[in-house]
């Protein structure tokens, strides 16, 4: 694993979570995401040190732990460093219990908390809004990309390289997980449309083995949209007969040949809840409480 140049001063460190690196004239860097853990952050530190670079700024694309889990290590070892995220993402990052609470729907078991990053919160120094910001005399574009997470934002450098976080998934990720984790379906569809209008040349995903050109990103948007459409159509087909949320989730797991662990099961259940809400708003889906159970059905 090493720092890889994309264009000009814009680089990235490939890995399970791709980490962007913008190099300033003074050899300080802006990291785009910080990985999943202290171990990841130590690795990035070593890679940057070997290139005679230092961490000064960190931008978190969203509130999922695999994108900000290295914050605490970097804050401890680089005092004076500055951390950026959206207002919504900052709320989750600075209050570790909120994310597993939101996913589980109540006080979560310890095993779920551990799988979602444990019981340490991060620190965010500046809350970002869409638009242009200046960091160390360089301009960066901040792009709203909610859907996968509520607070997700992307960042683009002056070389027209855009880091998308998890706004899109690679074909490999879609094949592996089948039912992609999405918090807000309507926002995700809006994000698909917004990405098609972005005026950048190259795009970096949070989890992908390649960088996409502007022309290639259109095909990837289509693939992601097709997968989400498939999920919607599958749910509507299954709900021709009334089903509870648990029954529906069981059928989805079986039909899509998914093999979730408990963490993934909770993510699937959360995604299903968001999808049901979307279908109630857009496709006339209704619910009814009967014999102590909520059933969803088409009119």
Beta strands, then each sheet from edge to edge (+ up, - down):
strand 1: 3-7
strand 2: 10-13
strand 3: 19-23
strand 4: 28-32
strand 5: 54-59
strand 6: 82-86
strand 7: 126-128
strand 8: 131-135
strand 9: 138-144
strand 10: 153-156
strand 11: 161-163
strand 12: 202-204
strand 13: 212-213
strand 14: 243-244
strand 15: 285-290
strand 16: 293-298
sheet 1: 1+ 2- 3+ 4- 5- 6- 7-
sheet 2: 8+ 9- 10+ 11- 12- 13+
sheet 3: 14+ 16- 15+
end
